[in-house]
Amino acid sequence: MDPRILDEITRQLAAAVPADIDRLKQDLQKNFRAVLDNTFAKMSLVTREEFDAQQSVLNRTRKKLEAIEQRLIEIENNP
């Protein structure tokens, strides 16, 4: 996962903490980041680039399979 996204989520969570406990904000921000890192690490997420690359491979494979199926139909119809 993009570290900038985690930083933004962490910043937003820390901003929600009341100002009177501002001295604890940095500690909370570090803890929020650790929890988010741990949670996202368990989720087996992929980047958008990895997803797009796999989708491209799948599309090419699907087209090849369709061509093979069509060729098989032609062979079966013209023994």
C-alpha positions in Angstrom: 0.0 0.0 0.0 1.2 3.5 -0.8 2.8 5.0 2.4 1.3 8.4 1.5 -2.2 7.0 2.0 -1.2 5.6 5.4 0.3 8.9 6.4 -2.8 10.7 5.4 -5.1 8.3 7.3 -2.8 8.6 10.3 -2.8 12.4 10.1 -6.6 12.5 9.9 -6.9 10.2 12.9 -4.5 12.3 14.9 -6.3 15.5 13.9 -9.5 14.0 15.4 -7.8 13.9 18.8 -8.9 16.8 21.1 -6.4 19.6 21.4 -6.1 19.3 25.2 -4.2 16.1 24.8 -2.0 17.5 22.0 1.2 16.3 23.7 0.0 12.7 23.1 -0.7 13.3 19.5 2.7 12.2 18.2 2.5 9.0 20.2 -1.0 8.3 19.0 0.1 9.0 15.4 2.9 6.5 15.7 0.5 3.9 17.2 -2.1 4.6 14.6 0.5 4.1 11.9 1.7 0.8 13.4 -1.9 -0.5 13.7 -2.7 0.5 10.1 0.6 -1.0 8.8 -0.1 -4.3 10.6 -3.8 -4.4 9.4 -2.9 -3.7 5.8 0.0 -6.2 5.8 -2.5 -8.9 6.7 -4.9 -8.0 3.9 -2.8 -9.2 0.9 -3.4 -6.0 -1.0 -1.8 -5.2 -4.4 -1.0 -1.9 -6.0 -3.1 -0.5 -8.8 -0.2 -1.1 -11.1 0.0 -4.8 -10.1 -3.7 -5.2 -10.6 -3.7 -3.5 -14.0 -0.7 -5.7 -15.1 -2.6 -8.9 -14.1 -5.7 -7.7 -15.7 -3.8 -7.2 -19.0 -2.3 -10.7 -18.8 -5.8 -12.1 -18.2 -7.2 -10.3 -21.2 -4.5 -11.5 -23.5 -5.0 -15.1 -22.2 -8.7 -14.9 -22.7 -8.2 -13.7 -26.3 -5.8 -16.6 -27.0 -8.2 -19.1 -25.5 -11.1 -17.8 -27.6 -8.9 -18.1 -30.7 -7.9 -21.7 -29.8 -11.6 -22.5 -29.2 -12.5 -21.1 -32.5 -9.7 -23.0 -34.2 -10.9 -26.2 -32.5 -14.4 -25.7 -33.8 -13.1 -25.2 -37.3 -11.0 -28.4 -37.1 -14.0 -30.4 -35.7 -16.3 -29.1 -38.5 -13.8 -29.8 -41.3 -12.4 -33.3 -40.6 
